[in-house]
Amino acid sequence: MSGQARSNRMTKPNTIEQLNSIRQFNEERGQATYHEHVSVLNQAYSTPFIPHEYLSGLYLIFLKESECEGIQYGRGRYDFCRDSLLFIAPGQVFSQHQTELYRPKGWVIAIHPDFVAGQALHLDKNRLFHYESNAAVPVTAEVREQLIRLFSMLQTEVSTAPEGEYSNPRLTQNVIANYIRLILSQCNRAASRLEDSVNKPPTELLVRFENELQQYVEQGKTESVGLPTVKYFASRLHLSPNYFGDAIKSETGMSAKAFIEKWLTSIAKQKMANPSLSIAQVAYQLGFSHPQHFTRFFKRNVGMSPTQYR
């Protein structure tokens, strides 16, 4: 990419960029192109770049390996976190909220629609690539490792296609397509497990959430880790923060954060019924770094100070 082109990229980060070719996708990340219709990149080897807002002309499968970041996908903004998958289809708009040079971590597969049609992959009918499925799909550490192995094997197949008298281009294309099918099969399983978790009776999810809250205190995590967070419990229940928050709000009518605060307030009242505990001790046991922070929290949720309550 020329210096002028990179300069323009850095001065107009809000421009919607058409993403139409595998070569274009690879060049932006400073990586070589071995196949005109399929690319598999370990993004640890990508050149840092400033992401644009993109109108995709490719099918993209991202496996995230860095911390959470916001991504605009369709009409909503979502948390794209470590150990999660995101799927983009041609005609969809997406952007990452970065204004400085950025090197993503993880893997990505880019597939041109011509390859999809030629191999009858039918990705246009796969629910993973639809806007209505527009949240990242979390995966377990075990599934992540399985996917990384498959991504790596597909990368090897794409980048070392056999040449010479005994090469068979059609066979090579079929092998690549079969790897993609296998990867998508794993991805669909992960999405199904997520749906099973979200679609369980809400009361079951709520019971699990309350049990996790109780264990958080009983195991002393309020003192060793700090105040409980929505992100922590979403991770414990193998849900994205957005899915988790929506499920709790659907069941209780309040946000997950408000539910945690209500629960903490209840525990605080129980602890303050013990006259041997000072207000400062109660504050520290619940994870507050300073008693005055606890006092403000308690007054906001109860309507009076801890001293007045006692």
Buried (B, 14 or more C-beta within 10 A) or exposed (E): EEEEEBEEBEEEBEEEBEBBBBEBBBBBBBBEBBBEBBBBBBBEEBEEBBBBBBBBBBBBBBBBBBEBBEBBBBEEEBBBBBBBBBBBBBEBBBBBEBEEEBBBBBBBBBBBBEBBEEBEBEBBEBEBBBBEBBBBBBBEEEBBEBBBEBBEBBBEBBEEBEEEEEEEEEEBBEBBBEBBEBBBEBBBEBBEBBBEBBEEEBEEBBEBBEEBBEEBBEEEBBEEEEBBBBBBBBBBBBBBBBBBBBBBBEBBEEBBEBBBBEBBBEBBBEBBEEEEBEBBBBBBBBBBEEBEEBBEBBBEBBEEEBEEBE
